[in-house]
Amino acid sequence: MVAVEPYYCHQCGTELIERRIHGRDRKSCPECGHRHFRNAVVSVDVIVRDGEEVVLLDPAAGGPWELPGGHPEFDEGPEVAAVRELREETGLEARAPDLDLLSVVHSVHGERHYHMVTYVLDRAETAGEPTPGEEATAVEWWSVDRALSSPSETREIDREALRSVFVRE
């Protein structure tokens, strides 16, 4: 499994060739026969809510404000990764059993495909005060109305998740 297009076999180092496998053109090793499948990357985020407010961070790398989150390490489940990312990015402490699964959606960003796992957590189930970690320049409580009505300041995938929690049709 790889998230980016490989050029060399990670098993033996031989340059890869294209072959038709399972109805798709895929990279394959002519030396050892290993087939290289390009897979979506798992990503997690957390909606921390306090009434009609949510925690958003201003990413140090630039771009719109976003929910805290990131990618699981190779030895982490998504719940553990969500708790770690929340702590690293916002300073808020939480426990994995307190997370409520909201959704798992497919997302595309550039050439990468993601499976975004979103959790919801009540402020009462966290400890600490929001403080930016090294991946954020700021962490703030935003009203849900502000987040939903600020398409130039927030990510669409985050607004979709917020709508599914807060907007009742």
N, CA and C of each residue as an Amber inpcrd file, in Angstrom:
protein
   507
   0.8330000  -1.1870000   0.0000000   0.0000000   0.0000000   0.0000000
   0.8740000   1.2450000   0.0000000   0.6000000   2.1430000  -0.8980000
   1.2960000   3.4320000  -0.9250000   0.2970000   4.5210000  -1.2510000
   0.5620000   5.7190000  -0.7670000  -0.3330000   6.8450000  -1.0090000
   0.1260000   7.6930000  -2.1860000   1.3850000   7.5720000  -2.5580000
   1.9140000   8.3140000  -3.6950000   2.3620000   7.3150000  -4.7500000
   2.4870000   7.7760000  -5.9620000   2.8550000   6.8990000  -7.0640000
   4.3160000   6.4680000  -6.9250000   4.5870000   5.1660000  -6.7780000
   5.9710000   4.7050000  -6.6360000   6.6450000   4.5450000  -8.0020000
   7.9550000   4.6440000  -8.0140000   8.7270000   4.4240000  -9.2250000
   9.5920000   3.1710000  -9.1210000   9.9280000   2.8100000  -7.8810000
  10.7670000   1.6430000  -7.6420000  10.0880000   0.7360000  -6.6250000
  10.3230000  -0.5440000  -6.7500000   9.7340000  -1.5240000  -5.8500000
  10.2990000  -1.3480000  -4.4460000   9.4150000  -1.2150000  -3.4610000
   9.8920000  -1.0640000  -2.0880000  10.3330000  -2.3990000  -1.4960000
  10.1530000  -3.4930000  -2.2340000  10.6090000  -4.8050000  -1.7650000
  12.0200000  -5.1260000  -2.2590000  12.2950000  -4.8410000  -3.5550000
  13.6040000  -5.2330000  -4.0980000  14.3560000  -4.0960000  -4.7830000
  13.7010000  -2.9330000  -4.9870000  14.3720000  -1.7750000  -5.5640000
  14.3730000  -1.6950000  -7.0790000  13.7590000  -2.6450000  -7.7440000
  13.7020000  -2.6480000  -9.2060000  12.7270000  -1.5890000  -9.7040000
  13.0580000  -0.9740000 -10.8500000  12.1430000   0.0060000 -11.4420000
  10.8380000  -0.6930000 -11.8260000   9.7220000  -0.0420000 -11.5170000
   8.4040000  -0.6350000 -11.7360000   7.9330000  -0.4450000 -13.1770000
   7.0300000  -1.3340000 -13.6070000   6.3920000  -1.2280000 -14.9140000
   4.8790000  -1.1840000 -14.7000000   4.1470000  -0.7600000 -15.7250000
   2.6750000  -0.7500000 -15.6820000   2.1640000  -2.1020000 -16.1570000
   1.1640000  -2.6350000 -15.4320000   0.4750000  -3.8650000 -15.8130000
  -0.9920000  -3.7130000 -15.5140000  -1.8170000  -4.3990000 -16.2580000
  -3.2590000  -4.3940000 -15.9960000  -3.5140000  -5.4120000 -14.8830000
  -3.9880000  -4.9250000 -13.7230000  -4.2650000  -5.7790000 -12.5620000
  -5.6340000  -5.3910000 -12.0240000  -6.5260000  -6.3670000 -11.8920000
  -7.8770000  -6.1270000 -11.3860000  -8.5880000  -5.0140000 -12.1610000
  -8.3710000  -4.9850000 -13.4740000  -9.0770000  -4.0330000 -14.3170000
  -8.5190000  -2.6240000 -14.3230000  -7.3600000  -2.4240000 -13.6950000
  -6.7380000  -1.0920000 -13.6650000  -5.2650000  -1.1980000 -14.0250000
  -4.7310000  -0.1070000 -14.5950000  -3.2880000  -0.0490000 -14.7980000
  -2.6490000   0.2350000 -13.4480000  -1.7250000  -0.6380000 -13.0600000
  -1.0570000  -0.4990000 -11.7600000   0.4300000  -0.7540000 -11.9310000
   1.1890000  -0.2660000 -10.9680000   2.6280000  -0.4980000 -10.9630000
   2.8910000  -1.9240000 -10.4650000   3.8590000  -2.5700000 -11.1220000
   4.2140000  -3.9340000 -10.7610000   5.7150000  -4.0970000 -10.9320000
   6.3140000  -4.9760000 -10.1450000   7.7480000  -5.2130000 -10.2210000
   8.0300000  -6.3850000 -11.1640000   8.8090000  -6.1490000 -12.2190000
   9.1230000  -7.2340000 -13.1460000  10.1040000  -8.2460000 -12.5470000
  10.7900000  -7.8700000 -11.4790000  11.7860000  -8.7500000 -10.8610000
  11.1620000  -9.6950000  -9.8350000  10.4880000  -9.1240000  -8.8250000
   9.9500000  -9.9700000  -7.7420000   8.4540000 -10.2140000  -7.8610000
   7.7810000  -9.5050000  -8.8110000   6.3550000  -9.7180000  -9.0220000
   5.4400000  -8.9720000  -8.0660000   5.9990000  -8.1960000  -7.1230000
   5.1530000  -7.4710000  -6.1640000   4.2860000  -6.4560000  -6.9010000
   3.0100000  -6.4380000  -6.5520000   2.0660000  -5.4830000  -7.1260000
   1.9090000  -4.3160000  -6.1570000   2.0000000  -3.1090000  -6.6880000
   1.9310000  -1.9110000  -5.8590000   0.5660000  -1.2500000  -6.0500000
  -0.2330000  -1.2580000  -4.9930000  -1.5490000  -0.6520000  -5.0280000
  -1.4710000   0.7290000  -4.4070000  -2.0470000   1.6980000  -5.0730000
  -2.0930000   3.0630000  -4.5480000  -3.3920000   3.1990000  -3.7660000
  -3.2890000   3.4880000  -2.4770000  -4.4480000   3.5080000  -1.6080000
  -4.7200000   4.8910000  -1.0420000  -5.9730000   5.0960000  -0.6570000
  -6.3440000   6.3420000   0.0120000  -5.6710000   6.4020000   1.3840000
  -5.4060000   7.6000000   1.8470000  -4.7730000   7.8420000   3.1300000
  -5.8610000   8.0970000   4.1720000  -5.7120000   7.5030000   5.3400000
  -6.6610000   7.7610000   6.4290000  -6.2980000   9.0800000   7.0910000
  -7.3120000   9.8780000   7.3490000  -7.1430000  11.1440000   8.0410000
  -8.2400000  11.2450000   9.0900000  -7.9390000  11.8990000  10.2070000
  -8.9240000  12.0460000  11.2830000  -9.0720000  13.5130000  11.6350000
 -10.2600000  13.8820000  12.0770000 -10.4410000  15.1990000  12.6660000
 -11.4940000  15.1230000  13.7630000 -11.5070000  16.1820000  14.5900000
 -12.3550000  16.1930000  15.7720000 -13.1290000  17.5030000  15.8290000
 -14.4410000  17.3820000  15.9670000 -15.2770000  18.5470000  16.2520000
 -15.4080000  18.6140000  17.7710000 -14.7440000  19.5920000  18.3730000
 -14.9030000  19.8280000  19.8060000 -15.9630000  20.9120000  19.9330000
 -17.0730000  20.5720000  20.5790000 -18.1930000  21.5130000  20.6460000
 -18.4680000  21.9260000  22.0840000 -18.8590000  23.1640000  22.1910000
 -19.3050000  23.7190000  23.4680000 -20.5330000  24.5570000  23.1320000
 -21.7110000  23.9660000  23.2920000 -22.9340000  24.6400000  22.8680000
 -22.9270000  24.8170000  21.3700000 -22.9660000  26.0610000  20.9230000
 -22.9740000  26.3870000  19.4910000 -21.6120000  26.9070000  19.0390000
 -20.5570000  26.5210000  19.7440000 -19.1960000  26.9060000  19.3550000
 -18.3460000  25.6640000  19.1460000 -17.3270000  25.8070000  18.2600000
 -16.4020000  24.7170000  17.9660000 -14.9740000  25.2530000  17.9320000
 -14.0340000  24.3770000  18.1930000 -12.6240000  24.7390000  18.1280000
 -12.1370000  24.6210000  16.6880000 -11.5240000  25.6930000  16.1850000
 -10.8610000  25.6810000  14.8840000  -9.4450000  26.1840000  15.0590000
  -8.5610000  25.7460000  14.1510000  -7.1820000  26.2170000  14.2200000
  -6.7750000  26.8440000  12.9020000  -5.8660000  27.7900000  13.0100000
  -5.2790000  28.4560000  11.8570000  -3.9780000  27.7190000  11.5710000
  -3.9240000  26.9100000  10.5070000  -2.7440000  26.0740000  10.2870000
  -1.4870000  26.8930000   9.9920000  -0.3790000  26.4910000  10.6070000
   0.8890000  27.1740000  10.4070000   1.3290000  27.1150000   8.9470000
   0.9230000  26.0670000   8.2340000   1.2880000  25.9180000   6.8270000
   0.4770000  26.8330000   5.9150000  -0.4760000  27.5660000   6.4790000
  -1.3160000  28.4550000   5.6880000  -2.6070000  27.7750000   5.2940000
  -3.4590000  28.5170000   4.6470000  -4.7450000  27.9760000   4.2270000
  -5.8400000  28.3530000   5.1960000  -7.0440000  27.8560000   4.9330000
  -8.1930000  28.2220000   5.7610000  -8.1450000  27.5910000   7.1460000
  -8.9230000  28.1600000   8.0570000  -9.0840000  27.5940000   9.3920000
  -9.6790000  26.2010000   9.2480000  -9.3230000  25.3070000  10.1660000
  -9.7710000  23.9270000  10.0430000  -9.9890000  23.2760000  11.4020000
 -10.6780000  22.1450000  11.3520000 -10.8420000  21.3330000  12.5540000
  -9.5010000  20.7130000  12.9140000  -9.2470000  20.4800000  14.2030000
  -8.0210000  19.7800000  14.5750000  -8.0430000  18.3590000  14.0190000
  -6.8970000  17.8970000  13.5600000  -6.8230000  16.5380000  13.0420000
  -5.5300000  16.2840000  12.3160000  -5.4350000  15.1080000  11.7400000
  -4.2240000  14.7170000  11.0150000  -4.2990000  13.2580000  10.6160000
  -3.1520000  12.6120000  10.6020000  -3.0600000  11.2320000  10.1280000
  -2.6170000  10.2870000  11.2370000  -3.2010000   9.0930000  11.2750000
  -2.7310000   8.0960000  12.2400000  -1.2900000   7.6760000  11.9290000
  -0.5280000   7.4510000  12.9850000   0.7790000   6.8210000  12.8330000
   0.5340000   5.3660000  12.4450000   1.5580000   4.6700000  11.9790000
   1.3730000   3.3030000  11.4960000   0.8430000   2.3630000  12.5660000
   1.0840000   2.6740000  13.8360000   0.6760000   1.7730000  14.9120000
  -0.5060000   2.3070000  15.7250000  -1.2480000   3.2700000  15.1790000
  -2.3910000   3.8640000  15.8760000  -3.7040000   3.5540000  15.1770000
  -4.7400000   3.3550000  15.9670000  -6.0850000   3.3370000  15.4330000
  -6.5500000   4.7700000  15.2580000  -7.6320000   4.9820000  14.5180000
  -8.0860000   6.3530000  14.2730000  -8.4800000   7.1150000  15.5340000
  -9.0800000   6.4370000  16.5290000  -9.4790000   7.1400000  17.7580000
  -8.2660000   7.6580000  18.5180000  -7.2390000   6.8250000  18.6090000
  -6.0140000   7.2240000  19.3100000  -5.3410000   8.3700000  18.5570000
  -5.3270000   8.2880000  17.2340000  -4.7390000   9.3620000  16.4280000
  -5.5010000  10.6720000  16.6200000  -6.8280000  10.5970000  16.6850000
  -7.6300000  11.8060000  16.8650000  -7.3060000  12.4880000  18.1920000
  -7.1690000  11.6960000  19.2460000  -6.8290000  12.2450000  20.5660000
  -5.4290000  12.8580000  20.5460000  -4.4740000  12.1660000  19.9230000
  -3.0990000  12.6910000  19.8360000  -3.0630000  13.9790000  19.0340000
  -3.7090000  13.9940000  17.8700000  -3.7120000  15.1960000  17.0350000
  -4.3800000  16.3660000  17.7560000  -5.4600000  16.0960000  18.4710000
  -6.1370000  17.1460000  19.2310000  -5.1790000  17.7550000  20.2540000
  -4.4460000  16.9120000  20.9680000  -3.4890000  17.3910000  21.9700000
  -2.3540000  18.1730000  21.3080000  -1.7830000  17.6200000  20.2240000
  -0.6500000  18.2700000  19.5640000  -1.0270000  19.6260000  18.9700000
  -2.2120000  19.7290000  18.3990000  -2.5830000  20.9470000  17.6800000
  -3.2740000  21.9900000  18.5360000  -3.9610000  21.5510000  19.6030000
  -4.7510000  22.5020000  20.3890000  -4.4200000  22.5240000  21.8710000
  -3.6400000  21.5580000  22.3490000  -3.3610000  21.4720000  23.7780000
  -4.4810000  20.8370000  24.5870000  -5.6060000  20.5040000  23.9600000
  -6.7220000  19.8950000  24.6810000  -6.4770000  18.3990000  24.8720000
  -6.7100000  17.9230000  26.0640000  -6.5630000  16.5030000  26.3910000
  -7.9360000  15.8410000  26.3070000  -7.9640000  14.6180000  25.8100000
  -9.2190000  13.8700000  25.7160000  -8.9030000  12.3850000  25.8110000
  -9.9570000  11.5910000  25.9530000  -9.8220000  10.1370000  25.9880000
 -10.5470000   9.5480000  24.7730000  -9.9280000   8.5560000  24.1480000
 -10.5120000   7.9340000  22.9610000 -11.9390000   7.4150000  23.1900000
 -12.2540000   6.7990000  24.3490000 -13.6270000   6.3050000  24.5260000
 -14.6910000   7.4130000  24.5540000 -14.2750000   8.6620000  24.7660000
 -15.2300000   9.7700000  24.8010000 -15.5870000  10.3090000  23.4170000
 -14.8620000   9.8800000  22.3910000 -15.1290000  10.3400000  21.0300000
 -16.3580000   9.6340000  20.4700000 -17.2020000  10.3850000  19.7870000
 -18.3450000   9.8160000  19.0760000 -18.0570000   9.8850000  17.5850000
 -18.1390000   8.7490000  16.9090000 -17.9120000   8.7180000  15.4640000
 -19.0450000   9.4420000  14.7580000 -18.6920000  10.4180000  13.9280000
 -19.6850000  11.1510000  13.1470000 -19.7880000  10.5720000  11.7410000
 -18.6400000  10.4550000  11.0570000 -18.6860000  10.0390000   9.6570000
 -17.3250000   9.5570000   9.1800000 -17.3770000   8.8460000   8.0600000
 -16.1860000   8.4900000   7.2920000 -16.5300000   8.8340000   5.8530000
 -15.8090000   9.7930000   5.2840000 -16.1010000  10.2350000   3.9210000
 -14.8410000  10.1990000   3.0700000 -15.0390000  10.0400000   1.7670000
 -13.9200000  10.0840000   0.8270000 -13.7090000  11.5330000   0.4100000
 -12.4590000  11.9550000   0.3920000 -12.1200000  13.3340000   0.0810000
 -10.9190000  13.3420000  -0.8570000 -10.8510000  14.3350000  -1.7290000
  -9.7190000  14.4740000  -2.6370000  -9.0830000  15.8310000  -2.3950000
  -7.7730000  15.8310000  -2.2190000  -7.0130000  17.0710000  -2.0370000
  -5.7880000  16.9640000  -2.9340000  -5.7660000  17.7490000  -3.9880000
  -4.6920000  17.6190000  -4.9690000  -4.7990000  16.2530000  -5.6310000
  -3.7030000  15.5110000  -5.6460000  -3.7040000  14.1740000  -6.2360000
  -3.9120000  13.0770000  -5.1960000  -4.0620000  13.4660000  -3.9490000
  -4.2430000  12.4670000  -2.8940000  -5.7160000  12.2480000  -2.5910000
  -6.0200000  11.0110000  -2.2810000  -7.3710000  10.6350000  -1.8720000
  -7.3210000  10.2510000  -0.4000000  -8.3200000  10.6850000   0.3490000
  -8.3620000  10.4600000   1.7870000  -9.6600000   9.7760000   2.1940000
  -9.5860000   9.0310000   3.2670000 -10.7680000   8.5810000   3.9870000
 -10.7580000   9.3830000   5.2830000 -11.6010000  10.3950000   5.3470000
 -11.6460000  11.3130000   6.4830000 -12.5920000  10.7590000   7.5400000
 -12.0300000  10.4470000   8.7030000 -12.8010000   9.9370000   9.8320000
 -13.0150000  11.1040000  10.7830000 -14.2800000  11.4690000  11.0120000
 -14.5910000  12.6330000  11.8460000 -15.2860000  12.1940000  13.1240000
 -14.7950000  12.7260000  14.2350000 -15.3530000  12.4510000  15.5560000
 -15.9320000  13.7310000  16.1430000 -16.8430000  13.5600000  17.0900000
 -17.4180000  14.6790000  17.8360000 -17.0870000  14.4600000  19.3040000
 -16.7500000  15.5560000  19.9770000 -16.3720000  15.5060000  21.3850000
 -16.9230000  16.7430000  22.0800000 -17.5810000  16.5610000  23.2040000
 -18.0800000  17.6960000  23.9760000 -16.9480000  18.3220000  24.7760000
 -16.9430000  19.6430000  24.8750000 -15.9170000  20.3810000  25.6250000
 -15.7770000  19.8270000  27.0410000 -16.8860000  19.4220000  27.6650000
 -16.8550000  18.9050000  29.0440000 -16.0160000  17.6350000  29.1570000
 -15.7710000  16.9610000  28.0440000 -14.9770000  15.7330000  28.0620000
 -13.5120000  15.9810000  27.7270000 -13.1000000  17.2430000  27.7420000
 -11.7020000  17.5840000  27.5000000 -11.1270000  18.2500000  28.7400000
  -9.8100000  18.3260000  28.7770000  -9.1030000  19.0450000  29.8390000
  -8.1370000  20.0230000  29.1780000  -7.9050000  21.1380000  29.8500000
  -6.9790000  22.1290000  29.3280000  -7.6900000  23.2380000  28.5900000
  -6.9010000  24.1930000  28.1580000  -7.4150000  25.3260000  27.3860000
  -6.8060000  25.2850000  25.9930000  -7.5720000  25.6650000  24.9720000
  -7.0260000  25.6570000  23.6140000  -5.7920000  26.5530000  23.4910000
  -4.6990000  25.9360000  23.0760000  -3.4160000  26.6130000  22.9020000
  -2.7880000  26.0810000  21.6180000  -2.3370000  26.9490000  20.7290000
  -1.7850000  26.4350000  19.4730000  -0.5140000  25.6250000  19.6780000
  -0.4460000  24.4790000  19.0120000   0.7690000  23.6780000  18.9690000
   1.6270000  24.1430000  17.8130000   2.6520000  23.3660000  17.4760000
   3.5820000  23.8120000  16.4350000   2.9700000  23.8150000  15.0350000
   1.8350000  23.1330000  14.8400000   1.2070000  23.1010000  13.5210000
   0.1110000  24.1610000  13.3640000  -0.0530000  25.0190000  14.3610000
  -1.1010000  26.0480000  14.3020000  -0.5470000  27.3870000  14.7650000
  -1.0160000  28.4630000  14.1260000  -0.6220000  29.7960000  14.5870000
  -1.6250000  30.3360000  15.5970000  -2.8460000  29.7670000  15.5820000
  -3.8830000  30.1940000  16.5240000  -4.9160000  29.0800000  16.6600000
  -5.5370000  29.0340000  17.8270000  -6.6590000  28.1260000  18.0830000
  -7.7390000  28.9670000  18.7350000  -8.9570000  28.8980000  18.1820000
 -10.0430000  29.7410000  18.6920000 -11.3600000  28.9900000  18.7220000
 -12.2370000  29.4620000  19.5910000 -13.6290000  29.0020000  19.5690000
 -14.3500000  29.8460000  18.5410000 -14.9770000  29.2080000  17.5750000
 -15.7760000  29.8840000  16.5600000 -17.2250000  29.5150000  16.7750000
 -18.1210000  30.4650000  16.5410000 -19.5320000  30.1020000  16.5320000
 -19.7660000  29.2390000  15.2930000 -20.6960000  28.3200000  15.3990000
 -21.0100000  27.4650000  14.2570000 -21.5030000  28.3210000  13.0980000
 -22.3210000  29.3350000  13.3890000 -22.8230000  30.2190000  12.3330000
 -21.6730000  30.8870000  11.5850000 -20.6740000  31.3640000  12.3170000
 -19.5250000  32.0050000  11.6690000 -18.7800000  31.0040000  10.7920000
 -18.5220000  29.8090000  11.3170000 -17.7880000  28.7960000  10.5430000
 -18.5400000  28.4170000   9.2710000 -19.8550000  28.2650000   9.3840000
 -20.6590000  27.8590000   8.2340000 -20.8340000  28.9710000   7.2090000
 -20.7450000  30.2130000   7.6500000 -20.9610000  31.3380000   6.7380000
 -19.6490000  31.9810000   6.2780000 -18.5270000  31.2680000   6.4390000
 -17.2210000  31.8200000   6.0600000 -16.4970000  30.9000000   5.0730000
 -17.0320000  30.7490000   3.8450000 -16.4140000  29.8050000   2.9110000
 -14.9850000  30.1570000   2.5130000 -14.6120000  31.4170000   2.6060000
 -13.2390000  31.7780000   2.2570000 -12.2830000  31.5690000   3.4350000
 -12.8340000  31.3520000   4.6140000 -11.9950000  31.2040000   5.8120000
 -11.9540000  29.7830000   6.3690000 -12.8460000  28.8910000   5.8960000
 -12.9280000  27.5300000   6.4180000 -13.0040000  26.5340000   5.2650000
 -12.6510000  25.2840000   5.5390000 -12.6630000  24.2380000   4.5130000
 -14.0770000  23.6850000   4.3110000 -14.4020000  23.3950000   3.0630000
 -15.7300000  22.8510000   2.7420000 -15.9720000  21.5280000   3.4630000
 -14.9820000  20.6500000   3.5250000 -15.1880000  19.3540000   4.1830000
 -15.5100000  19.5410000   5.6680000 -14.9230000  20.5620000   6.2990000
 -15.2290000  20.8510000   7.6970000 -16.6290000  21.4450000   7.8470000
 -17.0120000  22.3250000   6.9180000 -18.3660000  22.8840000   6.9710000
 -19.4120000  21.7910000   6.7860000 -19.1430000  20.8270000   5.9110000
 -20.0670000  19.7040000   5.7290000 -20.2270000  18.9260000   7.0360000
 -19.1240000  18.6500000   7.7060000 -19.1860000  17.9210000   8.9810000
 -19.9540000  18.7300000  10.0230000 -19.6940000  20.0300000  10.0940000
 -20.4010000  20.8820000  11.0560000 -21.8980000  20.9270000  10.7650000
 -22.2520000  21.0120000   9.4790000 -23.6780000  21.0040000   9.1190000
 -24.3480000  19.7170000   9.5890000 -23.6660000  18.5890000   9.4690000
 -24.2960000  17.3250000   9.8520000 -24.4890000  17.2170000  11.3600000
 -23.7380000  17.9840000  12.1340000 -23.9040000  17.9740000  13.6000000
 -24.9060000  19.0280000  14.0530000 -24.8420000  20.2280000  13.4610000
 -25.5650000  21.3680000  14.0020000 -26.8090000  21.8090000  13.2260000
 -26.9140000  21.4710000  11.9500000 -28.0250000  21.9680000  11.1480000
 -29.1160000  20.8860000  11.0870000 -30.2650000  21.2280000  11.6070000
 -31.4140000  20.3150000  11.5960000 -32.3900000  20.7910000  10.5280000
 -32.6510000  19.9490000   9.5660000 -33.5640000  20.3090000   8.4630000
 -34.9990000  20.0660000   8.8540000
